[in-house]
């Protein structure tokens, strides 16, 4: 803002000097041309403001929890009495079997390997090559 004031003052001084030199009639403006103010367009009618119609949204119904199935009386699995709801009870922690090695990241040494390990665990180290 201070710079603009200083620029305007310098322009005014230069304009006054031009007036004194050339007289009042042959006045030349110094600096960029003056911007004309933008003409305001009168509105013919007032623009109606839109009235919001959705003040209260309907609340979403709470999520219905699935009711657990009613427990059936335990029956002996005979001919047609296959129990429907008696399944295996999951154990929270099953310790690893003591006779199965888990980590085979050891160097090639003469070690008795597991013969009982199913093949879906991958080949044992002696089968690598």
TIMAR-491527 format. One record per residue (C-alpha): x, y, z; residue in three letters. Coordinates in steps of 0.2 Angstrom, whole numbers, plus 5000, padded with zeros to 4 digits. Example, Ala and Ser with C-alpha at 12.3 -4.5 7.8 and 13.67 -1.06 7.14 Angstrom:
residues 2
<bakol u="5062" v="4978" w="5039" rest="ALA"/>
<bakol u="5068" v="4995" w="5036" rest="SER"/>
//
This chain:
residues 129
<bakol u="5000" v="5000" w="5000" rest="UNK"/>
<bakol u="5014" v="5012" w="5004" rest="UNK"/>
<bakol u="5022" v="5008" w="4987" rest="UNK"/>
<bakol u="5006" v="5012" w="4978" rest="UNK"/>
<bakol u="5004" v="5028" w="4988" rest="UNK"/>
<bakol u="5022" v="5033" w="4983" rest="UNK"/>
<bakol u="5019" v="5029" w="4965" rest="UNK"/>
<bakol u="5003" v="5039" w="4964" rest="UNK"/>
<bakol u="5012" v="5054" w="4972" rest="UNK"/>
<bakol u="5026" v="5053" w="4959" rest="UNK"/>
<bakol u="5013" v="5052" w="4945" rest="UNK"/>
<bakol u="5003" v="5067" w="4952" rest="UNK"/>
<bakol u="5020" v="5077" w="4953" rest="UNK"/>
<bakol u="5024" v="5073" w="4936" rest="UNK"/>
<bakol u="5007" v="5078" w="4930" rest="UNK"/>
<bakol u="5008" v="5094" w="4938" rest="UNK"/>
<bakol u="5025" v="5098" w="4930" rest="UNK"/>
<bakol u="5018" v="5093" w="4913" rest="UNK"/>
<bakol u="5004" v="5106" w="4917" rest="UNK"/>
<bakol u="5016" v="5119" w="4921" rest="UNK"/>
<bakol u="5027" v="5116" w="4906" rest="UNK"/>
<bakol u="5013" v="5114" w="4893" rest="UNK"/>
<bakol u="4999" v="5124" w="4900" rest="UNK"/>
<bakol u="4982" v="5117" w="4906" rest="UNK"/>
<bakol u="4975" v="5113" w="4889" rest="UNK"/>
<bakol u="4988" v="5101" w="4883" rest="UNK"/>
<bakol u="4988" v="5090" w="4898" rest="UNK"/>
<bakol u="4996" v="5072" w="4896" rest="UNK"/>
<bakol u="4992" v="5060" w="4909" rest="UNK"/>
<bakol u="5007" v="5050" w="4916" rest="UNK"/>
<bakol u="5006" v="5031" w="4920" rest="UNK"/>
<bakol u="4994" v="5018" w="4915" rest="UNK"/>
<bakol u="4977" v="5023" w="4909" rest="UNK"/>
<bakol u="4964" v="5025" w="4922" rest="UNK"/>
<bakol u="4952" v="5011" w="4923" rest="UNK"/>
<bakol u="4934" v="5015" w="4920" rest="UNK"/>
<bakol u="4923" v="5009" w="4934" rest="UNK"/>
<bakol u="4912" v="4995" w="4929" rest="UNK"/>
<bakol u="4894" v="5000" w="4925" rest="UNK"/>
<bakol u="4882" v="4992" w="4937" rest="UNK"/>
<bakol u="4867" v="4983" w="4928" rest="UNK"/>
<bakol u="4851" v="4986" w="4937" rest="UNK"/>
<bakol u="4841" v="4971" w="4940" rest="UNK"/>
<bakol u="4823" v="4971" w="4934" rest="UNK"/>
<bakol u="4817" v="4959" w="4947" rest="UNK"/>
<bakol u="4824" v="4951" w="4963" rest="UNK"/>
<bakol u="4831" v="4934" w="4961" rest="UNK"/>
<bakol u="4821" v="4922" w="4972" rest="UNK"/>
<bakol u="4832" v="4913" w="4984" rest="UNK"/>
<bakol u="4829" v="4894" w="4984" rest="UNK"/>
<bakol u="4820" v="4887" w="4999" rest="UNK"/>
<bakol u="4828" v="4871" w="5006" rest="UNK"/>
<bakol u="4815" v="4858" w="5006" rest="UNK"/>
<bakol u="4825" v="4844" w="5015" rest="UNK"/>
<bakol u="4826" v="4851" w="5033" rest="UNK"/>
<bakol u="4824" v="4834" w="5042" rest="UNK"/>
<bakol u="4830" v="4819" w="5033" rest="UNK"/>
<bakol u="4821" v="4803" w="5038" rest="UNK"/>
<bakol u="4833" v="4793" w="5050" rest="UNK"/>
<bakol u="4839" v="4777" w="5044" rest="UNK"/>
<bakol u="4832" v="4762" w="5054" rest="UNK"/>
<bakol u="4845" v="4754" w="5065" rest="UNK"/>
<bakol u="4854" v="4739" w="5058" rest="UNK"/>
<bakol u="4844" v="4723" w="5063" rest="UNK"/>
<bakol u="4854" v="4711" w="5072" rest="UNK"/>
<bakol u="4852" v="4693" w="5066" rest="UNK"/>
<bakol u="4844" v="4683" w="5080" rest="UNK"/>
<bakol u="4854" v="4667" w="5084" rest="UNK"/>
<bakol u="4846" v="4651" w="5080" rest="UNK"/>
<bakol u="4836" v="4643" w="5094" rest="UNK"/>
<bakol u="4846" v="4629" w="5102" rest="UNK"/>
<bakol u="4840" v="4612" w="5098" rest="UNK"/>
<bakol u="4840" v="4599" w="5111" rest="UNK"/>
<bakol u="4855" v="4588" w="5109" rest="UNK"/>
<bakol u="4850" v="4571" w="5102" rest="UNK"/>
<bakol u="4860" v="4555" w="5099" rest="UNK"/>
<bakol u="4865" v="4554" w="5081" rest="UNK"/>
<bakol u="4854" v="4539" w="5076" rest="UNK"/>
<bakol u="4847" v="4535" w="5060" rest="UNK"/>
<bakol u="4838" v="4551" w="5056" rest="UNK"/>
<bakol u="4843" v="4561" w="5071" rest="UNK"/>
<bakol u="4859" v="4570" w="5064" rest="UNK"/>
<bakol u="4862" v="4584" w="5076" rest="UNK"/>
<bakol u="4860" v="4601" w="5067" rest="UNK"/>
<bakol u="4868" v="4613" w="5079" rest="UNK"/>
<bakol u="4882" v="4602" w="5088" rest="UNK"/>
<bakol u="4898" v="4607" w="5079" rest="UNK"/>
<bakol u="4916" v="4607" w="5085" rest="UNK"/>
<bakol u="4920" v="4619" w="5099" rest="UNK"/>
<bakol u="4934" v="4630" w="5093" rest="UNK"/>
<bakol u="4949" v="4629" w="5104" rest="UNK"/>
<bakol u="4956" v="4646" w="5108" rest="UNK"/>
<bakol u="4974" v="4640" w="5107" rest="UNK"/>
<bakol u="4981" v="4624" w="5100" rest="UNK"/>
<bakol u="4999" v="4622" w="5105" rest="UNK"/>
<bakol u="5011" v="4615" w="5091" rest="UNK"/>
<bakol u="5013" v="4596" w="5091" rest="UNK"/>
<bakol u="5030" v="4592" w="5100" rest="UNK"/>
<bakol u="5035" v="4579" w="5087" rest="UNK"/>
<bakol u="5034" v="4592" w="5072" rest="UNK"/>
<bakol u="5047" v="4604" w="5068" rest="UNK"/>
<bakol u="5041" v="4621" w="5061" rest="UNK"/>
<bakol u="5057" v="4630" w="5056" rest="UNK"/>
<bakol u="5068" v="4621" w="5043" rest="UNK"/>
<bakol u="5079" v="4636" w="5041" rest="UNK"/>
<bakol u="5095" v="4627" w="5047" rest="UNK"/>
<bakol u="5110" v="4623" w="5037" rest="UNK"/>
<bakol u="5113" v="4606" w="5028" rest="UNK"/>
<bakol u="5117" v="4594" w="5043" rest="UNK"/>
<bakol u="5113" v="4576" w="5046" rest="UNK"/>
<bakol u="5097" v="4577" w="5055" rest="UNK"/>
<bakol u="5083" v="4565" w="5056" rest="UNK"/>
<bakol u="5068" v="4573" w="5046" rest="UNK"/>
<bakol u="5050" v="4571" w="5050" rest="UNK"/>
<bakol u="5042" v="4556" w="5040" rest="UNK"/>
<bakol u="5025" v="4560" w="5046" rest="UNK"/>
<bakol u="5024" v="4578" w="5038" rest="UNK"/>
<bakol u="5011" v="4579" w="5024" rest="UNK"/>
<bakol u="5017" v="4586" w="5008" rest="UNK"/>
<bakol u="5006" v="4601" w="5008" rest="UNK"/>
<bakol u="5018" v="4609" w="5020" rest="UNK"/>
<bakol u="5031" v="4608" w="5006" rest="UNK"/>
<bakol u="5045" v="4597" w="5002" rest="UNK"/>
<bakol u="5057" v="4594" w="5016" rest="UNK"/>
<bakol u="5075" v="4601" w="5015" rest="UNK"/>
<bakol u="5082" v="4585" w="5008" rest="UNK"/>
<bakol u="5071" v="4587" w="4993" rest="UNK"/>
<bakol u="5076" v="4604" w="4989" rest="UNK"/>
<bakol u="5089" v="4599" w="4975" rest="UNK"/>
//
